[in-house]
Amino acid sequence: MSEIAARLRADQIVARKAADKDRTLVLGTVLAALKNKELDGGGAPTDADAVDVIRKQIKQRLDSVEQYRNGNREDLATREEFEIGVLKGYLPPEVDPEELRAFARQAVAGGATDIGKLMGVLMGRFKGKADGKVINQIAREALQQG
């Protein structure tokens, strides 16, 4: 079991004992998604898998927040934001964008001259350490400058 998954499970037990239904529900949802990934992939999820699942859960909730706000359901949007806050606590610290930019410039100088090659290099190095949208944005900037 990955370190993140173990932490999620331990925190879910604590939340259950404290009768914190909201936190228990969020953690249970993530653990279920991790279990599904394990069943689909055939092996125990790694920390990188756990980060992917958590990022996906955050993205879904961000979409929900936008929809709830458009529908004037601030109560539901607030609940989703609470869940996002809980989930972000399990992500590793983000890589500094300047480190990403420097690596992207090196990759462009090394011959990664199209977005596909550059994204392959950057995602290989920074997957799970930075949001894919941020990596894509920095890759496009590097290609324009290089």
Buried (B, 14 or more C-beta within 10 A) or exposed (E): BBEBBEBBBEBBEEBBEEEBEEBBBBBBBBBEBBEEBBEEEEEEBBBBBBBBBBBBBBBBBEEBBEEBBEEEBEEBBEBBBBBBEBBEEBBBEEBEEEBBBEBBBEBBEEEBEEEEBBBBBBBEBBEBBBBBEBBBEBBBBBBEEE
